Amino acid sequence: MKTANCPSCGAAITFQSAISILTVCAYCKSTLIRHDLDLENLGVMAELLPDSSPIQLGTAGVYRNTRFSVVGRIQLRYRQGLWNEWYLLFENQRSGWLGEMLGNYVVTFIVQPLEPLPPFSELRAGHRITLQGRDFQVTNIENARCIAGEGELPIRVGPGYEAPVVDLQASGGVFATLDYSENPPLVFIGEPRRFDDLKLTQLREVMPVGWNPDVGIQAQSFQCPGCGSALTIRAQGHTDTLACGTCGSIIDIADPNFRILSKFNAQILHQPLIPLGAHGTFEGADYTAIGYLRRRVTVDGIDDEWSEYLLFHREQGFRWLVEYNGHWSLVHTLAEPPLVTGYGTMAMAIYQGRSYRSFQAATAEVSYVLGEFYWRVGVGERCEVVDYIAPPLQLSVERTEQEIVWSQADYIEPDAIKTAFPLESPLPVRIGIGANQPSPYDAQWPKFRGLLWLFLALLIGGQIVTAALSSNERIHQQTLVFNAETKDKTLTSKPFALRGRASNVTIEITTNLNNQWIYLELALIERNTGASVAINRELGYYQGVDEGERWSEGSASDEAVLSAIPAGLYYLSVEGEWPPTAQAVVCTFMVFRDVPSWSNFFLALLGLLLFPMLVRWRAWAFERSRWAESDHHSSSQGESNDDE
């Protein structure tokens, strides 16, 4: 740690980092360059633009179990708004940077690249380059401009300092930035971190004037320079433009004079269902609705529109709440690009071990804007959008020449929207099936599957017990001959006894039929009471040779099952009818008592399977309706993403 005095005001200046070469005097705002212990005054540093960042000089935190403190900041402006680079000094004297943009936080460290870097002019969004032996994808290309700096810094900066930068992402959540403001370019590699994971302390105090303590937003009111309507900035320092819903002016709210950037004429003035300024709780954080836009895609000459609400939280950053045909999703940007494989209907995006199927691709156009946004939004703005789904989640990639942004959407039930926002107007009715709407049958299927296996086990177990307890006893066997002598006569068997509890009786019939038939009228008669059960059977068996091929049809045997026959002394009464010219038919009748029955088992099994089959059919119909809205409906309809 080195100390000196400011040559302008005499205030004590302390350099905490040994590699810091620049500091801004906290008292007179002089920009001081260090030459060992001598300080050179480069003039007064420009004022930082107001923002609502919770971080300030002196903020402390933890990264990978190592404590750090914030000792400096560079504030830059880029296409999407303001961007802070906080200079960190770790307790082990290592230095790094904490990038803060749009509520996202990235910790990076400067590295010496092992590979030659392509020129800035040759890079495009989507290009892939190799850094430190790892494959990166270009996700954003910017020409940033330095607004101001504060604290101590390891580089020389000043207002107007140009910084052509390229952001890259790699698998495993690795982030990189190429800073082409120097030659050779500076390379910073690190990883994104959630605000809560950094365990930040000594944060900036909440401002008392116009500050909402619930969501941490500094509100500022002004009059629209286009029509004089009262407008409110709710995320000052984090947003770049504001759209007036009265006159259609797009206003540069970073300009102290509130310059009008453009105007649009809306044929329909849309009233957002969630009023701007409304507060809602998602993921345990209180967000404020600050912007509203509508987008559309045109397919076969038909416009299809949906609504997007921009939500802001001081620490958690931005979220999007998207509504389409009454279906809602909460959307956040991804710090790591998914892995995309395949083409067309076979295209897949893999993220965090989960596979997402290609659903649709289109050119989306902004058709209406209202409120604040973190980039210079404009009606007519276009980008290519590709969606991949794994309900209830959806991955989307938006691509322009300068930027590729991946986001993840989580489907939200309408009741959750009602809970988050106390709305006076009713929510729109859901139409059709949402792209990432979870199937209710997917949630039910594990329960049905468990019950199915339980009842199937009970059914099989019951059948096994029944078969084991069945006597399957042959009670009687007798052969009767049907010929010319017995024609038109009733033949009877010898009596036989059925004992024990009432149970089934099976009568098996075998014959010597060969190219002929016989019709039998049987009756099982209880000799003492005369109670009887009638059975009719027709048997026929034919065979032959046709063009050298042997054939046969019918059967020379049959059986009849009689259920719940009580104990008693029984006999069989049989009358036969057969062709008069046919040979004698010899029939053998065997009577079995208490035979295990499989017909009831299979009927019960069929009944048991009908309900899950119905559930699976309804799940198929649900998916078919979902994929009917896809680019791939002809080949993907009816397929489900559920785990079997």
Residue pairs with C-beta under 8 A, 6 or more apart in sequence:
1 14
1 15
1 16
2 14
2 15
2 18
2 34
2 37
3 12
3 13
3 14
3 15
4 12
4 13
4 15
4 34
4 37
4 38
4 39
5 11
5 12
5 13
5 39
6 12
6 13
6 25
6 27
6 28
6 30
6 32
6 39
6 41
7 30
7 32
7 39
7 40
7 41
8 25
8 28
8 30
8 41
9 25
9 27
9 28
9 30
11 25
11 26
11 27
11 28
13 23
13 25
13 32
13 39
15 23
15 34
15 152
16 69
16 71
16 89
16 152
17 71
17 87
17 89
17 93
17 95
17 152
17 154
18 93
19 95
19 154
20 34
20 71
20 72
20 87
20 152
20 153
20 154
21 33
21 34
21 153
21 154
21 155
21 156
22 31
22 32
22 33
22 34
22 149
22 152
22 153
22 154
22 155
22 156
22 157
23 32
23 34
23 72
23 151
23 152
23 153
24 30
24 31
24 32
24 45
24 149
24 150
24 151
25 32
26 150
28 44
29 44
29 45
29 47
30 41
30 42
30 43
30 44
30 45
31 41
31 42
31 43
31 44
31 45
31 149
31 158
32 39
32 40
32 41
32 42
33 39
33 40
33 42
33 156
34 40
42 158
45 148
45 149
45 150
45 158
45 159
46 147
46 148
46 158
46 159
47 148
48 73
48 75
48 147
48 148
48 150
49 75
49 77
49 82
49 147
49 148
49 237
49 254
50 218
50 236
50 237
51 75
51 82
51 84
51 236
51 237
51 238
52 216
52 217
52 218
52 235
52 236
52 237
52 238
52 314
53 84
53 100
53 204
53 237
54 195
54 200
54 203
54 204
54 216
54 314
54 315
55 70
55 84
55 86
55 98
55 100
55 200
55 203
55 204
56 70
56 202
56 203
56 204
57 70
57 71
57 72
57 73
57 150
57 151
58 69
58 70
58 202
59 69
59 70
59 86
59 200
59 201
59 202
59 203
59 204
60 67
60 68
60 69
60 70
60 200
60 201
60 202
61 67
61 68
61 69
61 70
61 98
61 198
61 199
61 200
61 201
62 68
62 198
62 199
63 88
63 90
63 96
63 107
63 193
63 198
66 90
66 91
66 92
66 94
67 90
67 91
68 88
68 89
68 90
68 91
68 96
69 88
69 89
70 86
70 87
70 88
70 98
70 151
71 87
71 88
71 89
71 151
71 152
72 86
72 87
72 149
72 150
72 151
72 152
72 153
73 84
73 85
73 86
73 87
73 149
73 150
73 151
74 84
74 85
74 87
74 146
74 149
74 153
74 157
75 82
75 83
75 84
75 85
75 146
75 147
75 148
75 149
76 82
76 83
76 84
76 85
76 144
76 145
76 146
76 147
76 163
77 83
77 144
77 145
77 147
77 254
78 142
78 143
78 144
78 145
78 165
79 142
79 375
79 376
79 402
80 101
80 102
80 240
80 374
80 375
81 101
81 102
81 238
81 239
81 240
81 254
81 374
81 375
82 101
82 147
82 237
82 238
82 240
82 254
83 99
83 100
83 101
83 144
84 99
84 100
84 101
85 97
85 98
85 99
85 100
86 97
86 98
86 99
86 100
87 95
87 97
87 151
87 152
87 153
87 154
88 95
88 96
88 97
88 98
88 107
89 95
90 96
94 109
95 109
95 154
96 107
96 108
96 109
96 190
97 107
97 108
97 109
97 110
97 188
97 190
98 105
98 106
98 107
98 198
99 105
99 106
99 107
99 108
99 177
102 238
102 317
102 318
102 333
102 374
103 195
103 238
103 312
103 313
103 315
103 316
103 317
103 318
104 192
104 317
104 333
104 335
105 192
105 193
105 194
105 195
105 198
106 175
106 190
106 191
106 192
106 193
106 335
107 190
107 191
107 192
107 193
107 198
108 175
108 176
108 177
108 188
108 189
108 190
109 188
109 189
109 190
110 186
110 187
110 188
111 132
111 187
111 188
111 189
112 187
113 131
113 132
113 184
113 187
114 131
114 132
114 133
115 129
115 130
115 131
115 132
117 129
117 178
117 184
117 185
117 187
118 127
118 129
120 141
120 164
120 166
120 178
120 180
120 185
123 129
123 138
123 141
123 166
124 138
124 141
124 401
125 138
125 139
125 140
125 141
125 399
125 400
125 401
125 402
125 403
125 404
126 137
126 138
126 399
126 404
127 137
127 138
128 135
128 136
128 137
128 138
129 136
129 138
129 168
130 136
131 168
131 170
131 176
131 187
131 189
132 189
134 170
134 174
135 170
135 171
136 168
136 169
136 170
136 174
136 176
137 168
137 169
137 170
137 337
137 404
138 166
138 167
138 168
138 404
139 167
139 168
139 169
139 337
139 403
139 404
139 405
139 406
140 166
140 167
140 402
140 403
140 404
140 405
141 165
141 166
141 167
141 402
141 403
142 164
142 165
142 166
142 167
142 402
143 162
143 163
143 164
144 162
144 163
144 164
144 165
145 160
145 161
145 162
145 163
146 157
146 158
146 159
146 160
146 161
146 162
146 163
147 159
148 159
149 157
149 158
161 181
162 181
163 179
163 180
163 181
164 179
164 180
164 181
165 177
165 178
165 179
165 180
165 181
166 177
166 178
166 180
167 175
167 176
167 177
168 175
168 176
168 177
168 178
169 175
169 176
169 335
169 336
169 337
170 176
170 336
170 337
171 336
171 337
171 339
172 336
173 191
173 192
173 335
173 336
174 189
174 190
174 191
174 336
175 189
175 190
175 191
175 192
175 335
176 187
176 188
176 189
176 190
177 187
177 188
178 185
178 186
178 187
179 185
179 186
179 187
179 188
191 335
192 335
192 336
195 315
195 316
195 317
196 315
206 213
206 216
207 218
210 218
210 219
210 220
211 217
211 218
211 219
212 219
212 279
212 288
214 279
214 286
215 279
215 286
215 287
215 288
215 312
215 313
215 314
216 313
216 314
216 315
217 234
217 235
217 236
217 288
217 312
217 314
218 236
218 237
219 232
219 233
219 234
219 236
220 232
220 233
220 236
221 230
221 231
221 232
221 233
222 230
222 231
222 233
222 258
223 229
223 230
223 231
224 230
224 231
224 244
224 246
224 247
224 249
224 251
224 258
225 249
225 251
225 257
225 258
225 259
225 260
226 244
226 247
226 248
226 249
226 251
226 260
226 263
227 244
227 246
227 247
227 249
229 244
229 245
229 246
229 247
231 242
231 244
231 251
232 276
232 277
233 239
233 242
233 253
233 372
234 276
234 277
234 288
234 290
234 312
234 372
235 288
235 290
235 312
235 372
235 374
236 253
238 312
238 318
238 374
239 253
239 290
239 291
239 312
239 372
239 373
239 374
240 252
240 253
240 254
240 373
240 374
240 375
240 376
241 250
241 251
241 252
241 253
241 261
241 372
241 373
241 375
241 376
241 377
242 250
242 251
242 253
242 371
242 372
242 373
243 249
243 250
243 251
243 291
243 369
243 370
243 371
243 373
243 377
244 250
244 251
245 269
245 370
245 371
247 263
248 263
248 264
248 265
248 266
248 379
249 260
249 262
249 263
250 260
250 261
250 262
250 263
250 264
250 369
250 376
250 377
250 378
251 258
251 259
251 260
251 261
252 258
252 259
252 260
252 261
252 376
253 372
261 376
261 378
262 378
264 368
264 369
264 378
264 379
264 380
266 368
266 379
268 368
270 292
270 294
270 307
270 368
270 370
272 289
272 292
272 307
272 309
272 370
273 307
273 323
273 423
273 425
273 427
273 428
274 280
274 289
274 292
274 309
274 321
274 421
274 423
275 289
276 289
276 290
276 291
276 292
276 370
276 371
277 288
277 289
277 290
278 288
278 289
278 421
278 423
279 286
279 287
279 288
279 289
279 421
280 286
280 287
280 289
280 311
280 321
280 417
280 420
280 421
281 287
281 420
282 311
282 319
282 330
282 420
283 316
283 330
285 313
285 315
285 316
286 313
287 311
287 312
287 313
287 316
287 319
288 311
288 312
288 313
289 309
289 310
289 311
289 321
289 371
289 421
290 310
290 311
290 312
290 371
290 372
291 309
291 310
291 369
291 370
291 371
291 372
291 373
292 307
292 308
292 309
292 310
292 369
292 370
292 371
293 307
293 308
293 310
293 366
293 368
293 369
293 370
293 373
293 377
294 305
294 306
294 307
294 308
294 366
294 367
294 368
294 369
295 305
295 306
295 308
295 364
295 365
295 366
295 367
296 303
296 304
296 305
296 306
296 364
296 365
296 367
297 303
297 304
297 362
297 363
297 364
297 365
297 385
298 304
298 363
298 365
299 362
305 367
306 322
306 323
306 324
306 325
307 322
307 323
307 324
308 320
308 321
308 322
308 323
309 320
309 321
309 322
309 323
310 318
310 319
310 320
310 371
310 372
310 373
310 374
311 318
311 319
311 320
311 321
312 318
312 319
312 372
313 319
318 332
318 333
318 374
319 330
319 331
319 332
320 330
320 331
320 332
320 407
321 328
321 329
321 330
321 331
321 412
321 417
322 328
322 329
322 331
322 409
323 428
324 434
325 428
325 430
325 431
325 432
325 434
326 414
326 427
326 428
326 429
326 430
326 431
327 411
327 430
327 434
327 435
327 437
328 411
328 412
328 413
328 414
328 416
328 417
329 394
329 409
329 410
329 411
329 412
329 434
329 436
330 409
330 410
330 412
331 396
331 407
331 408
331 409
331 410
332 407
332 408
333 405
333 406
333 407
334 351
334 395
334 406
334 407
334 408
336 351
336 406
337 404
337 406
338 349
338 350
338 351
338 356
338 388
338 395
338 406
339 349
339 350
339 351
340 347
340 348
340 349
340 350
341 347
341 348
341 349
341 350
342 348
342 358
344 358
344 632
345 358
345 632
345 635
345 636
346 358
347 357
347 358
347 388
348 355
348 356
348 357
348 358
348 388
349 355
349 356
349 358
349 388
349 395
350 356
351 395
351 408
354 390
354 393
355 390
356 388
356 389
356 390
356 393
356 394
356 395
357 388
357 389
357 390
357 636
357 641
358 386
358 387
358 388
358 631
358 632
359 387
359 388
359 389
359 394
359 435
359 630
359 631
359 632
360 386
360 387
360 435
360 629
360 630
360 631
360 632
361 384
361 385
361 386
361 387
361 631
362 384
362 385
363 382
363 383
363 384
363 385
364 382
364 383
364 384
364 385
364 398
365 380
365 381
365 382
366 377
366 378
366 379
366 380
366 381
366 382
367 379
368 379
369 377
369 378
369 379
382 400
383 398
383 399
383 400
384 398
384 399
384 400
385 396
385 397
385 398
385 399
386 396
386 397
386 399
387 394
387 395
387 396
387 435
388 394
388 395
388 396
389 395
389 435
389 436
389 641
390 436
390 641
391 411
391 436
391 437
391 438
391 439
391 442
391 626
391 641
392 410
392 411
392 436
392 437
392 438
393 408
393 409
393 410
393 411
393 436
394 408
394 409
394 411
394 435
394 436
395 406
395 407
395 408
395 409
396 406
396 407
396 408
396 409
397 404
397 405
397 406
397 407
398 404
398 405
398 407
409 436
410 436
411 434
411 436
411 437
411 438
414 427
414 430
417 423
417 427
418 427
432 625
432 629
433 622
433 625
433 626
433 629
434 626
435 626
435 629
435 630
437 626
439 619
439 622
439 623
439 640
439 642
440 622
441 615
441 616
441 618
441 619
441 622
441 642
442 619
442 640
442 641
442 642
444 615
445 615
445 616
445 619
445 642
448 611
448 612
448 615
449 612
452 608
452 609
452 612
455 608
456 605
456 608
459 601
459 604
459 605
459 608
463 596
463 598
463 601
466 596
466 597
467 596
470 503
470 594
470 595
470 596
471 500
471 593
471 594
472 592
472 593
472 594
472 595
472 596
473 592
473 593
473 594
474 590
474 591
474 592
474 593
475 496
475 497
475 498
475 505
475 591
475 592
475 593
476 493
476 494
476 496
476 589
476 590
476 591
477 588
477 589
477 590
477 591
478 493
478 494
478 572
478 588
478 589
479 586
479 587
479 588
479 589
480 486
480 491
480 493
480 574
480 586
480 587
480 589
481 584
481 585
481 586
481 587
482 491
482 518
482 576
482 578
482 584
482 585
482 586
482 587
483 584
483 585
484 584
486 576
487 576
487 580
489 575
490 573
490 574
490 575
491 573
491 574
491 575
491 576
492 571
492 572
492 573
492 574
493 571
493 572
493 574
493 589
494 571
495 527
495 569
495 570
495 571
496 569
496 570
496 571
496 591
497 567
497 568
497 569
497 570
498 505
498 565
498 566
498 567
498 568
498 569
498 570
498 593
499 567
499 593
500 567
500 593
500 594
501 567
502 564
502 565
502 566
502 567
503 564
503 565
503 593
503 594
504 561
504 562
504 563
504 564
504 565
504 593
504 594
504 595
504 597
505 524
505 561
505 562
505 565
505 591
505 592
505 593
505 595
506 559
506 560
506 561
506 562
506 591
506 592
506 595
507 522
507 524
507 535
507 559
507 560
507 561
507 562
507 572
507 589
507 590
507 591
507 592
508 557
508 558
508 559
508 589
508 590
508 592
509 520
509 537
509 539
509 557
509 558
509 559
509 560
509 587
509 588
509 589
510 556
510 557
510 587
510 588
510 590
511 518
511 539
511 541
511 556
511 557
511 585
511 586
511 587
511 588
512 556
512 585
512 586
513 539
513 540
513 541
513 554
513 556
513 585
514 541
514 543
514 556
515 541
515 542
515 543
515 544
516 540
516 541
516 542
516 578
516 579
516 582
516 583
516 585
517 538
517 539
517 540
517 541
517 554
517 578
517 579
518 538
518 539
518 540
518 576
518 577
518 578
518 585
518 587
519 536
519 537
519 538
519 576
519 577
519 578
520 536
520 537
520 538
520 539
520 574
520 575
520 576
520 587
521 534
521 535
521 536
521 574
521 575
521 576
522 534
522 535
522 536
522 537
522 560
522 572
522 573
522 574
523 532
523 533
523 534
523 535
523 572
523 573
523 574
524 532
524 533
524 535
524 562
524 565
524 570
524 572
525 531
525 532
525 570
525 571
525 572
525 573
526 532
526 568
526 569
526 570
527 568
527 569
527 570
527 571
528 568
528 569
529 568
531 568
532 573
533 562
533 565
535 560
535 562
537 558
537 560
539 554
539 555
539 556
539 557
539 558
540 554
540 555
541 552
541 553
541 554
541 555
541 556
542 552
542 553
542 554
543 550
543 551
543 552
543 553
544 550
544 551
544 552
545 551
561 595
561 597
561 599
572 589
572 591
574 587
574 589
576 585
576 587
578 585
619 640
619 642
620 638
620 640
621 638
623 637
623 638
623 639
623 640
623 641
624 637
624 638
627 633
627 636
627 637
627 638
627 639
628 637
630 636
630 637
